[in-house]
Amino acid sequence: MIVALAGGVGGAKLAHGLYQLVQPHTLAVIVNTADDFNLFGLRISPDADTVMYTLAGVANPATGWGVAGDTWNTLEMLTRYGYEPWFRLGDRDFATHIARSEQLGAGRSLTDVTQTLSGALGVHAQLLPMCDEPVATQVDTPSGQLPFQDYFVRRHHQDPVTGVSFTGIENATMTKAAAAAIERATLIIICPSNPIVSIGPILAVAGYRDALGRSKAPKVAVSPIVGGKALRGPADQMLAGLGHEVSAFGVAQMYRGLIDGLVIDEADADQQARISALGIRVLVTNTVMNDEADRVQLARETVAFGQAQLNAGNQQAGRSQLDITSQRP
Amino acid sequence: MIVALAGGVGGAKLAHGLYQLVQPHTLAVIVNTADDFNLFGLRISPDADTVMYTLAGVANPATGWGVAGDTWNTLEMLTRYGYEPWFRLGDRDFATHIARSEQLGAGRSLTDVTQTLSGALGVHAQLLPMCDEPVATQVDTPSGQLPFQDYFVRRHHQDPVTGVSFTGIENATMTKAAAAAIERATLIIICPSNPIVSIGPILAVAGYRDALGRSKAPKVAVSPIVGGKALRGPADQMLAGLGHEVSAFGVAQMYRGLIDGLVIDEADADQQARISALGIRVLVTNTVMNDEADRVQLARETVAFGQAQLNAGNQQAGRSQLDITSQRP
């Protein structure tokens, strides 16, 4: 069992690479739900949906989010009714939010609902919300505290970030499904997602740090910062705003004590020594996923790198080597 | 002020004729909401929406319901999620139900929400739900009691009808807006809608029979039965199943004591004497609305017929004649 922690588009790409690389039922993706919010009376789970659509092969390749070839008639009509269309939802995408809201309203857990929806789209990996309780990321800016999607989408993440908090996190707990996946994990991968608002909330939910700490599986992360910039989204501005170094090394510092290894881009090869000095092994490779082949390639190298951590550990402990993945032919 | 009582497609057509005939703000359409139901967690108001789309000029001319040129991607995706697409909702139509549900969820009344939505679509007549409380028509059949839309849409109104009841009707009251419209009415028109499940629920809501009885405005109905058949829908089977004569005369019997006049089709001219013998004046004309010109023509004749009732009454009472409508030039 490979367990991947993921946020939105970047995380979904690597998860998709893993999904194509290994037997799907041996992959569990634990996804951030602190970006979830209510819109038009519906419950939206942007990161879970991005991962679901991506693994299902129906994601819009141009945007990374939403459904390929979707139409916009529902949103257009809602605009006629006076709603502001700041958050773009296509007609097929609306069905996901309608179904989720209906099923949550009927008393089902977000984990159950996500399982049903992703299963219906033919996703055979486990797609696991980080928790079933509502958690809402708040971003502190000079203009005041903003709900995450207001900051991120409505205001195009242009505000300087001076703080981040997760409303409701104190009531959130790791789900049984996520705990079981981590317990069975032979490799844990932190996807190249925003360390503060995508991976951060997962690690802040009660249970995850302990479970990851207890797990004997190797833990490797892929840096979302390449050449001092986020490939996508505001991770770079957020790191800077919160006093972190905006670099692969900065990411290594944030994950120190949690990970055994970090995959960094060739553009950051010069940081290898600094990161190694933190006690974190480093793989330098191409981490920019421009196409599907890149996703599988990065997944393959990340898995091999993870196996190498285990083998290194085994050699130290005198244990036998394990082939931790059952790769597709 | 002309007040029209209406159900779905047939009622919407005559309401549309009236809407084009008179100054829009002098028309109020009180619409049946006992067909309303929940689907996909959303609140659907089929009759109100049909009237709204028709008056707004965006109704699908092929079906009479739904939005012209609508697409079906949300429903298709919901089908992928395992929902049965027995009730056809287009993508633009979904926006109406999403907006209604969101606004009802925020605590607004159905009257308020309907006003907002129809206003946004440019409808300048008052579109008034019969009540703000939920009422649900139940149809008794040999297969058991069925919720109305199950009987009507899912099972294509093929079951014999042995009874009809309106769940929640005991808690429903005429709205203030409907009461005010009836108080100001100079003409009340019962549209050619199903007397049992469209007009019946309106008349069963506390307040309407009294208010209509108090009103000095002439009251005329248009028969939905032509040549012994309903032009559309199951009114004929329902009348038969509940022991009514399936004819314009049968409709006259049902509305006896409520209406001054009945508009019947040329096909039913031979029933004029029997209906007159009930104390109901009769106008014989073409009542089949195949195109928009037919709608306006029937509206014009129905209004003139209503005025004639008033004048006949005035002549009896020695009152002066009134021009009760301010018709568009």
Interface residues (C-beta under 8 A of the other chain):
Chain A: F40 G41 L42 V67 D70 T71 N73 T74 L75 E76 M77 L78 R80 Y81 G82 Y83 G90 D91 R92 F94 A95 T96 I98 A99 S101 E102 G105 A106 T116 L117 A120 L121
Chain B: F40 G41 L42 V67 D70 T71 N73 T74 L75 E76 M77 L78 R80 Y81 G82 Y83 G90 D91 R92 F94 A95 T96 I98 A99 S101 E102 G105 A106 T116 L117 A120 L121
